[in-house]
Amino acid sequence: MIKFQSLLRVLLILELLGIIYLSVKSPNGGVNVQINDKVGHFIGYGVLSCNTFMVFGFKNKAITLQLLFALIAIGVILEWVQGFVPAREVSALDVVANAIGVALGTTSYWMWLRIQSRSKRS
């Protein structure tokens, strides 16, 4: 289990670095992702939030809310930074897609834990 947790931590760092890179790179260089922009935000932040809670868990409400706030804040800050990148612009809809992704990723992991705990009781 320790190796799995270590792997999840490494993946979390890589996911965060990937989101940062894709958020601040100029669209004229680097990786060119050919999917709908909002879908990319939604999936990226959904996976990031799911993995965040796989690493940190739902220890208590205060920590859970702090993690949720941090994940949404990352999306807002990176979207704001895009305003300073040539050929990029800030989009409120991207922030909404990020937040919905965070909510769905967190809810998905929470539901998976509930299903898993119910199956152990049976």
C-alpha positions as CSV (number, residue, x, y, z in Angstrom):
1,M,0.0,0.0,0.0
2,I,2.9,2.4,0.7
3,K,4.2,2.0,-2.9
4,F,0.7,2.7,-4.2
5,Q,0.4,5.9,-2.1
6,S,3.9,7.0,-3.3
7,L,2.9,6.4,-6.9
8,L,-0.3,8.4,-6.4
9,R,1.8,11.3,-4.9
10,V,4.1,11.3,-7.9
11,L,1.1,11.2,-10.3
12,L,-0.5,14.1,-8.4
13,I,2.7,16.2,-8.8
14,L,2.9,15.3,-12.5
15,E,-0.8,16.1,-13.1
16,L,-0.3,19.5,-11.4
17,L,2.8,20.2,-13.4
18,G,1.0,19.2,-16.6
19,I,-2.0,21.5,-15.9
20,I,0.4,24.3,-15.1
21,Y,2.3,23.8,-18.4
22,L,-0.8,23.5,-20.5
23,S,-2.3,26.6,-18.8
24,V,0.7,29.0,-19.3
25,K,2.2,27.8,-22.6
26,S,1.7,29.9,-25.7
27,P,-0.8,28.2,-28.1
28,N,1.8,28.7,-30.9
29,G,4.4,26.4,-29.4
30,G,4.7,23.1,-27.5
31,V,2.0,20.5,-27.2
32,N,-1.1,21.2,-29.3
33,V,-4.1,19.5,-27.7
34,Q,-7.0,19.0,-30.2
35,I,-10.0,18.7,-27.9
36,N,-12.7,21.2,-26.9
37,D,-11.1,23.6,-24.4
38,K,-13.9,23.3,-21.8
39,V,-13.8,19.5,-21.9
40,G,-10.1,19.6,-21.4
41,H,-10.5,21.9,-18.3
42,F,-13.2,19.7,-17.0
43,I,-11.3,16.4,-17.4
44,G,-8.0,17.8,-16.2
45,Y,-9.4,19.2,-13.0
46,G,-11.6,16.2,-12.4
47,V,-8.7,13.9,-12.5
48,L,-6.6,16.3,-10.4
49,S,-9.2,16.5,-7.7
50,C,-9.9,12.8,-7.7
51,N,-6.2,12.0,-7.3
52,T,-5.8,14.8,-4.6
53,F,-8.4,13.1,-2.5
54,M,-6.9,9.6,-3.1
55,V,-3.7,11.0,-1.7
56,F,-5.1,13.1,1.2
57,G,-8.4,11.5,1.8
58,F,-11.4,13.0,3.6
59,K,-9.8,13.4,7.0
60,N,-12.3,16.0,8.3
61,K,-14.5,18.8,6.9
62,A,-12.0,21.5,7.4
63,I,-9.2,19.8,5.5
64,T,-11.6,18.7,2.8
65,L,-12.9,22.3,2.3
66,Q,-9.3,23.6,2.3
67,L,-8.4,21.1,-0.4
68,L,-11.4,22.0,-2.5
69,F,-10.7,25.7,-2.1
70,A,-7.0,25.1,-3.1
71,L,-8.0,23.2,-6.2
72,I,-10.5,25.8,-7.3
73,A,-8.0,28.6,-6.5
74,I,-5.3,26.9,-8.7
75,G,-7.8,27.0,-11.6
76,V,-8.6,30.6,-11.0
77,I,-5.0,31.7,-10.6
78,L,-3.8,29.8,-13.7
79,E,-6.6,31.3,-15.7
80,W,-5.6,34.8,-14.5
81,V,-2.0,34.1,-15.4
82,Q,-3.1,33.2,-19.0
83,G,-4.0,36.9,-19.4
84,F,-0.3,37.6,-19.4
85,V,0.6,34.9,-22.0
86,P,0.8,36.1,-25.6
87,A,-2.2,34.8,-27.7
88,R,-4.0,33.6,-24.6
89,E,-7.0,35.2,-22.8
90,V,-8.8,34.8,-19.6
91,S,-12.1,33.0,-19.7
92,A,-14.7,32.8,-16.9
93,L,-16.2,29.7,-18.6
94,D,-12.8,28.0,-18.2
95,V,-12.9,28.7,-14.5
96,V,-16.4,27.3,-14.3
97,A,-15.3,24.2,-16.2
98,N,-12.4,23.8,-13.8
99,A,-14.7,24.1,-10.7
100,I,-17.2,21.6,-12.2
101,G,-14.3,19.2,-12.8
102,V,-13.2,19.6,-9.2
103,A,-16.7,18.9,-7.9
104,L,-17.2,15.9,-10.1
105,G,-13.8,14.4,-9.4
106,T,-14.3,14.8,-5.7
107,T,-17.8,13.4,-5.8
108,S,-16.7,10.5,-7.9
109,Y,-14.0,9.5,-5.4
110,W,-16.3,10.0,-2.4
111,M,-19.0,7.8,-4.1
112,W,-16.3,5.1,-4.8
113,L,-15.3,5.1,-1.1
114,R,-19.0,4.7,-0.1
115,I,-19.5,1.8,-2.5
116,Q,-16.3,0.2,-1.3
117,S,-17.2,0.5,2.4
118,R,-20.7,-0.9,1.7
119,S,-19.3,-3.9,-0.1
120,K,-17.0,-4.6,2.9
121,R,-20.0,-4.7,5.2
122,S,-21.8,-7.2,3.1
